[in-house]
């Protein structure tokens, strides 16, 4: 197996999502914050990019909806603060 640039992006995305969840569980990050949604959306986006190189439908569906829900959280944050 060859580790490509796309694999690297997917790994960074995975670390972002896991790290974000870890920060949430340790009480260092709240789910209502912009940072929480941005980190999740970024992680899912990077994983989606890696999946375009080596496609897996099940993983694509999970990450697509993870990013979509995170984008909803970003929108909710901005509209709440108006």
SVG drawing of the C-alpha trace seen along z (x, -y; Angstrom):
<svg xmlns="http://www.w3.org/2000/svg" viewBox="-31 -41 35 43">
<polyline fill="none" stroke="black" stroke-width="0.4" points="0.0,0.0 1.2,-3.4 0.6,-6.4 -0.5,-9.3 -1.1,-13.0 -4.9,-12.1 -4.2,-9.6 -2.4,-12.3 -5.4,-14.7 -7.7,-12.0 -5.5,-11.3 -5.5,-15.0 -9.3,-15.0 -9.6,-12.0 -7.3,-13.6 -9.4,-16.7 -12.7,-14.9 -11.2,-12.6 -9.4,-15.5 -12.6,-17.6 -14.6,-14.8 -11.8,-14.3 -11.9,-18.0 -15.7,-17.9 -15.5,-14.9 -12.8,-16.6 -14.9,-19.7 -12.4,-21.9 -14.8,-22.6 -18.5,-23.1 -20.7,-21.8 -22.4,-25.2 -19.1,-27.0 -18.1,-28.0 -14.8,-26.2 -16.5,-22.8 -18.5,-23.0 -15.6,-24.4 -13.2,-21.6 -15.8,-18.9 -16.6,-20.4 -12.9,-20.7 -12.2,-17.2 -15.1,-15.7 -14.1,-17.8 -10.6,-16.5 -11.8,-12.9 -14.2,-13.6 -11.3,-14.8 -9.4,-11.6 -12.4,-9.5 -12.5,-11.1 -9.1,-9.5 -10.0,-6.1 -13.8,-6.0 -15.9,-4.1 -19.6,-4.8 -20.4,-4.1 -17.6,-6.3 -18.6,-9.0 -22.2,-9.0 -21.1,-9.3 -18.6,-12.1 -21.0,-14.0 -23.7,-14.1 -21.1,-14.9 -20.0,-17.9 -23.6,-18.9 -24.6,-18.8 -21.5,-20.8 -22.3,-23.4 -25.8,-23.6 -24.1,-24.2 -22.0,-27.0 -25.0,-28.6 -26.9,-28.3 -24.0,-30.0 -24.0,-33.0 -27.8,-33.4 -28.1,-33.1 -25.6,-35.9 -27.4,-38.5"/>
</svg>
